[in-house]
Amino acid sequence: MGDSTVWTLAIAALTGGTAVLASWVTSRGSTRAARIQAEIAARSQRAERLRESRRTAYLDLIEQTHRMGELFWEISAVLRLPRSEARTSALGELQDREIAEYAKIRRCARVVELEGPPSAAAAALSLQKATGPFYAAIGADLTGDPEGRDAFDAAYRPFWKALEGFADAAQDAHQRD
């Protein structure tokens, strides 16, 4: 073999080795890039699922609060009627419905509490607690307390204010997500 053949073989071996090494480095880089891209996509999907889950929880609580508000308007109408056995009976039935609706609003508030963040959870709890004065006012009226109706009417402003506070907290949390 002549010098040129050895030299050609050496260059060929060096070129081949360089190509293999470059291929290996490129492959590792591509693998790592693909892994990073997959992790970013998974993180993005998790964040979007959390965002959508929170949004659903917030909307469910707001919807249930409006249902509760409609029931409070029905109760308010009955409280304006003159005292009678029919009024007492209707008020008792409405109180039972209020208890059932409260259970739903409590469940919705708990879901918000689980989904977070803490600011939205605290606002949901405040909203849930804002229903308490209505229940107490109905109970007072049913026991003959003449202040029951006034107490019921006075509970509206804090109730709607609590809903407004929750909507603001939910909006802030949703925009940060």
C-alpha positions as a LaTeX table, in Angstrom:
\begin{tabular}{lrrr}
\hline
Residue & $x$ (\AA) & $y$ (\AA) & $z$ (\AA) \\
\hline
Met1 & 0.00 & 0.00 & 0.00 \\
Gly2 & 1.29 & 3.36 & $-0.87$ \\
Asp3 & 1.39 & 6.37 & 1.29 \\
Ser4 & $-1.57$ & 7.85 & $-0.48$ \\
Thr5 & $-3.71$ & 4.80 & 0.24 \\
Val6 & $-2.88$ & 4.88 & 3.95 \\
Trp7 & $-3.45$ & 8.55 & 3.99 \\
Thr8 & $-6.79$ & 8.13 & 2.17 \\
Leu9 & $-7.83$ & 5.36 & 4.56 \\
Ala10 & $-6.90$ & 7.49 & 7.56 \\
Ile11 & $-8.89$ & 10.42 & 6.26 \\
Ala12 & $-11.80$ & 8.11 & 5.46 \\
Ala13 & $-11.68$ & 6.59 & 8.96 \\
Leu14 & $-11.47$ & 10.02 & 10.51 \\
Thr15 & $-14.35$ & 11.30 & 8.38 \\
Gly16 & $-16.42$ & 8.20 & 9.15 \\
Gly17 & $-15.67$ & 8.50 & 12.87 \\
Thr18 & $-16.57$ & 12.16 & 12.79 \\
Ala19 & $-19.83$ & 11.36 & 10.99 \\
Val20 & $-20.71$ & 8.65 & 13.52 \\
Leu21 & $-19.87$ & 10.97 & 16.42 \\
Ala22 & $-21.86$ & 13.83 & 14.86 \\
Ser23 & $-24.79$ & 11.52 & 14.29 \\
Trp24 & $-24.66$ & 10.33 & 17.90 \\
Val25 & $-24.46$ & 13.93 & 19.23 \\
Thr26 & $-27.33$ & 15.00 & 16.95 \\
Ser27 & $-29.39$ & 12.01 & 18.03 \\
Arg28 & $-28.85$ & 12.79 & 21.71 \\
Gly29 & $-29.70$ & 16.44 & 21.10 \\
Ser30 & $-32.84$ & 15.52 & 19.19 \\
Thr31 & $-33.88$ & 13.06 & 21.88 \\
Arg32 & $-33.35$ & 15.65 & 24.58 \\
Ala33 & $-35.23$ & 18.31 & 22.59 \\
Ala34 & $-38.12$ & 15.90 & 22.02 \\
Arg35 & $-38.22$ & 15.08 & 25.74 \\
Ile36 & $-38.22$ & 18.77 & 26.69 \\
Gln37 & $-40.92$ & 19.50 & 24.13 \\
Ala38 & $-43.05$ & 16.62 & 25.46 \\
Glu39 & $-42.63$ & 17.86 & 29.05 \\
Ile40 & $-43.61$ & 21.39 & 28.05 \\
Ala41 & $-46.66$ & 20.09 & 26.18 \\
Ala42 & $-47.69$ & 17.94 & 29.18 \\
Arg43 & $-47.24$ & 20.89 & 31.56 \\
Ser44 & $-49.27$ & 23.08 & 29.26 \\
Gln45 & $-52.06$ & 20.49 & 29.06 \\
Arg46 & $-52.10$ & 20.11 & 32.86 \\
Ala47 & $-52.30$ & 23.88 & 33.29 \\
Glu48 & $-55.13$ & 24.11 & 30.77 \\
Arg49 & $-57.04$ & 21.27 & 32.47 \\
Leu50 & $-56.61$ & 22.99 & 35.85 \\
Arg51 & $-57.72$ & 26.30 & 34.38 \\
Glu52 & $-60.81$ & 24.71 & 32.83 \\
Ser53 & $-61.58$ & 22.76 & 36.01 \\
Arg54 & $-61.38$ & 25.94 & 38.09 \\
Arg55 & $-63.51$ & 27.83 & 35.61 \\
Thr56 & $-66.18$ & 25.14 & 35.77 \\
Ala57 & $-66.11$ & 25.16 & 39.58 \\
Tyr58 & $-66.44$ & 28.95 & 39.66 \\
Leu59 & $-69.33$ & 28.94 & 37.20 \\
Asp60 & $-71.12$ & 26.15 & 39.10 \\
Leu61 & $-70.93$ & 28.14 & 42.33 \\
Ile62 & $-72.16$ & 31.31 & 40.64 \\
Glu63 & $-75.02$ & 29.42 & 38.99 \\
Gln64 & $-76.03$ & 27.77 & 42.28 \\
Thr65 & $-75.88$ & 31.14 & 44.03 \\
His66 & $-78.31$ & 32.56 & 41.50 \\
Arg67 & $-80.65$ & 29.60 & 42.03 \\
Met68 & $-80.44$ & 30.27 & 45.76 \\
Gly69 & $-81.19$ & 33.95 & 45.11 \\
Glu70 & $-84.31$ & 33.01 & 43.13 \\
Leu71 & $-85.46$ & 30.85 & 46.02 \\
Phe72 & $-84.87$ & 33.75 & 48.41 \\
Trp73 & $-87.15$ & 35.90 & 46.24 \\
Glu74 & $-89.86$ & 33.23 & 46.50 \\
Ile75 & $-89.42$ & 33.13 & 50.27 \\
Ser76 & $-89.53$ & 36.92 & 50.41 \\
Ala77 & $-92.89$ & 36.91 & 48.62 \\
Val78 & $-94.33$ & 34.42 & 51.13 \\
Leu79 & $-92.94$ & 36.42 & 54.06 \\
Arg80 & $-94.96$ & 39.41 & 52.85 \\
Leu81 & $-98.23$ & 37.48 & 53.11 \\
Pro82 & $-100.37$ & 37.87 & 56.24 \\
Arg83 & $-99.69$ & 35.22 & 58.86 \\
Ser84 & $-101.84$ & 32.15 & 58.34 \\
Glu85 & $-101.62$ & 28.39 & 58.42 \\
Ala86 & $-101.13$ & 28.32 & 54.63 \\
Arg87 & $-98.30$ & 30.86 & 54.88 \\
Thr88 & $-96.60$ & 28.87 & 57.65 \\
Ser89 & $-96.96$ & 25.67 & 55.64 \\
Ala90 & $-95.56$ & 27.29 & 52.48 \\
Leu91 & $-92.71$ & 28.82 & 54.45 \\
Gly92 & $-91.88$ & 25.42 & 55.96 \\
Glu93 & $-91.71$ & 23.87 & 52.49 \\
Leu94 & $-89.57$ & 26.72 & 51.23 \\
Gln95 & $-87.26$ & 26.29 & 54.20 \\
Asp96 & $-86.86$ & 22.62 & 53.27 \\
Arg97 & $-85.98$ & 23.67 & 49.70 \\
Glu98 & $-83.53$ & 26.19 & 51.11 \\
Ile99 & $-81.79$ & 23.45 & 53.06 \\
Ala100 & $-81.52$ & 21.33 & 49.89 \\
Glu101 & $-80.18$ & 24.29 & 47.88 \\
Tyr102 & $-77.74$ & 25.13 & 50.67 \\
Ala103 & $-76.32$ & 21.61 & 50.41 \\
Lys104 & $-75.66$ & 22.25 & 46.72 \\
Ile105 & $-74.05$ & 25.62 & 47.31 \\
Arg106 & $-71.90$ & 24.08 & 50.05 \\
Arg107 & $-70.76$ & 21.35 & 47.66 \\
Cys108 & $-69.92$ & 23.94 & 44.99 \\
Ala109 & $-67.97$ & 26.00 & 47.53 \\
Arg110 & $-66.01$ & 22.90 & 48.57 \\
Val111 & $-65.11$ & 22.16 & 44.97 \\
Val112 & $-63.80$ & 25.72 & 44.61 \\
Glu113 & $-61.88$ & 25.20 & 47.84 \\
Leu114 & $-60.27$ & 22.06 & 46.39 \\
Glu115 & $-59.51$ & 23.65 & 43.03 \\
Gly116 & $-58.05$ & 26.80 & 44.58 \\
Pro117 & $-56.38$ & 29.19 & 44.73 \\
Pro118 & $-56.79$ & 30.28 & 48.37 \\
Ser119 & $-58.24$ & 33.70 & 47.48 \\
Ala120 & $-61.08$ & 32.12 & 45.47 \\
Ala121 & $-61.61$ & 29.48 & 48.18 \\
Ala122 & $-61.94$ & 32.14 & 50.89 \\
Ala123 & $-64.41$ & 34.12 & 48.78 \\
Ala124 & $-66.44$ & 30.94 & 48.13 \\
Leu125 & $-66.59$ & 30.23 & 51.86 \\
Ser126 & $-67.74$ & 33.80 & 52.54 \\
Leu127 & $-70.44$ & 33.38 & 49.91 \\
Gln128 & $-71.57$ & 30.10 & 51.47 \\
Lys129 & $-71.73$ & 31.73 & 54.91 \\
Ala130 & $-73.75$ & 34.65 & 53.51 \\
Thr131 & $-76.72$ & 32.28 & 53.17 \\
Gly132 & $-76.88$ & 31.72 & 56.95 \\
Pro133 & $-78.82$ & 34.88 & 57.85 \\
Phe134 & $-81.62$ & 33.89 & 55.47 \\
Tyr135 & $-82.03$ & 30.55 & 57.19 \\
Ala136 & $-81.98$ & 32.16 & 60.63 \\
Ala137 & $-84.56$ & 34.75 & 59.53 \\
Ile138 & $-86.97$ & 32.09 & 58.27 \\
Gly139 & $-86.58$ & 30.18 & 61.51 \\
Ala140 & $-87.25$ & 33.36 & 63.47 \\
Asp141 & $-90.36$ & 34.10 & 61.43 \\
Leu142 & $-91.64$ & 30.55 & 61.84 \\
Thr143 & $-91.31$ & 30.87 & 65.62 \\
Gly144 & $-93.38$ & 34.07 & 65.52 \\
Asp145 & $-90.61$ & 36.66 & 65.72 \\
Pro146 & $-91.95$ & 39.79 & 63.97 \\
Glu147 & $-88.37$ & 40.81 & 63.06 \\
Gly148 & $-87.88$ & 37.69 & 60.92 \\
Arg149 & $-89.05$ & 39.30 & 57.70 \\
Asp150 & $-86.89$ & 42.40 & 58.22 \\
Ala151 & $-83.88$ & 40.22 & 59.02 \\
Phe152 & $-84.54$ & 38.24 & 55.84 \\
Asp153 & $-84.68$ & 41.42 & 53.74 \\
Ala154 & $-81.52$ & 42.76 & 55.39 \\
Ala155 & $-79.60$ & 39.62 & 54.34 \\
Tyr156 & $-79.86$ & 40.38 & 50.61 \\
Arg157 & $-77.21$ & 43.10 & 50.41 \\
Pro158 & $-74.45$ & 41.05 & 52.15 \\
Phe159 & $-75.41$ & 37.98 & 50.09 \\
Trp160 & $-75.08$ & 39.75 & 46.75 \\
Lys161 & $-71.96$ & 41.56 & 47.97 \\
Ala162 & $-70.43$ & 38.16 & 48.81 \\
Leu163 & $-71.29$ & 36.93 & 45.31 \\
Glu164 & $-69.65$ & 40.01 & 43.84 \\
Gly165 & $-66.56$ & 39.40 & 45.99 \\
Phe166 & $-66.41$ & 35.79 & 44.83 \\
Ala167 & $-66.81$ & 36.76 & 41.17 \\
Asp168 & $-63.94$ & 39.25 & 41.52 \\
Ala169 & $-61.70$ & 36.69 & 43.25 \\
Ala170 & $-62.55$ & 34.05 & 40.66 \\
Gln171 & $-61.84$ & 36.45 & 37.82 \\
Asp172 & $-58.49$ & 37.43 & 39.33 \\
Ala173 & $-57.55$ & 33.78 & 39.85 \\
His174 & $-58.66$ & 32.83 & 36.36 \\
Gln175 & $-56.63$ & 35.62 & 34.76 \\
Arg176 & $-53.49$ & 34.59 & 36.67 \\
Asp177 & $-53.77$ & 30.97 & 35.50 \\
\hline
\end{tabular}
